[in-house]
Amino acid sequence: SSPQELTTVRVQDPRVQNEGSWNSYVDYKIFLHTNSKAFTAKTSCVRRRYREFVWLRRQLQKNAGLVPVPELPGKSTFFVGSTDEFIEKRRQGLQQFLEK
């Protein structure tokens, strides 16, 4: 029998870009590893920001039919606690989104 296909995705290494300016944002390293024959590259790594996840979710919703698309972590403008804590909570939420 053929080995089971596995795909793992990790959201890692959040980085604040343009720190201290009005257009600062956080991007995340998205690391994918798979043994699936559907992928030519077995590993890939890109950096993406939150609004690109929002775009991805919209595209999935357009094509999902009746299949529910997972929620993204909230876009909190008034966050109680540290920025680091918010970034880590968002990272975890993005990880869960991609896993689902």
C-alpha angles and dihedrals in degrees: 000000000000119000117264115265112245131187123183125187126190130192105206147152104032111205129191110227122203089010114200095020127104091248098052118138140170123245128190134212110242111201120189127189124179144159091203117131088219089074122067092196112056093200131028135172129195137160117235136174129222096262089058088058088051089053091048092050091051091051091049091049091052091055102031100086106189095345109110114238113220119252123253121230112270123274097234115191092174104049121174110214134029125330088236090056091050092048091050093048090049091047090054091048092050089049090053091047092054093044091054 
